Amino acid sequence: MANNPRNNANKKLKHHRNQDSDDFDGNPEAWAALDKNFKQVQSVLDRNRMLIQQVNDNHQSKNPNNMVKNVALIQELNGNISKVVSLYSDMSSNFSTSFHNNGHHKEG
């Protein structure tokens, strides 16, 4: 039992994960970029929350002019969703690049 292959694999995985985390921790530029991207995403999501509330209010008003305004609001929402997807894609790519450059290409 003391030589359980599963426990050994878990120990190796944990060691590898801790080593990778330590390598990324040493890259303040990567963390700053990630933080900046998360703030951009949050800004777009906050805007979307406001747009959705406005669309709901316009819809409930049953006012024809407000219903027409919803077309533009929904178009903006759609564009913002694409923006969020793009920002997350960029974040993933940048994180992966920074992580690999700092942790996996070092010797020793």
N, C-alpha and C positions, 0 to 999 in steps of 0.2 A: 504494500500500500504506500509506503514511503516513496517509492519510485514510480508513482503514477504518471504515465505519459501526459495525461490531460493537465495535471497540475504543472508539470514542467513546461508545457506549451503555454499555459496561462501566464507563468512567470516570465517566459521569454517575450510574450506579447506585451505584458505590462512594462517590462524593461524597455522594449522598443518604443512603446507609446510615450513613456516618460522621457526618453532620450529625444524623440521627435519634438515633444512639447518644449523641452529645454532649448532646443535649437531655434524654434520659432520665437520663444520668449526673448531671445537675444536680438531680435530684429524690430526695434521700435518704429522704424519706417513702415514696416508691413502692418503693424498694429494701428499706426496712425492712419494709413490708407484705408484699412478695414473700418475703422471708426468713422472716417469721413464718408465712406460709402453707405454705412448703416444710417448715418444722419440724413443723407440724401434720400434714401429709401423711406425713412420715417417722415420726412417732409412731404414726399409725394403721397404716402398713405394718409397723412393728416389732411392733405388737400382733397383726396378722394372721399374721406369721411364727410367733409363739408359738402362736397358735390352731391353725394348720395342723399344727405339730409335735405339739400335744396331740391333735388329731383323729387323726393318723397313729398315735400311741402307743396311743390308745384302740382304734383299729381293729385294730391288730396284737395287742392283748391278748386279743381275742375274748371279753372279759368283757361279759356282757349289760348290766350297769350302766354300763360305760364307753361302750358303743354308744348307750345312751339319752342320756348326757351329750353325745355328739357332735351330737345334734339341736340343742341350744342353742348349742353352739360354732359350728356351721355357720350358724345363724341370725345369730349375731353377726358372723361373717365376711361374710355377705351384706350386712348393714347397714353394715359398715365399707367395703365396696367402694362402696356408694352414697355414703358420706361422702367417700371419696377423689375420686369423680367430681364431686361437688358442690364440693369444695375446689378442684380443678383448673379447674372452670368459673368459679368466683369469681375465681381467680387470673388466668385469661385475660381476663376482663371488666375486672378492676381494672387489669391491666397495660395493656390497650388504652386504657382511659380515661385513665390517667396519661400514657401515651405520647403520645396525641393532644392532651391538654390542655397538655403541656409543649413539644411539638415542632412541632405543625402549626397551632396557632392564634396563633403569634407573628408579628408583622410583621417583615419585613426580614431 
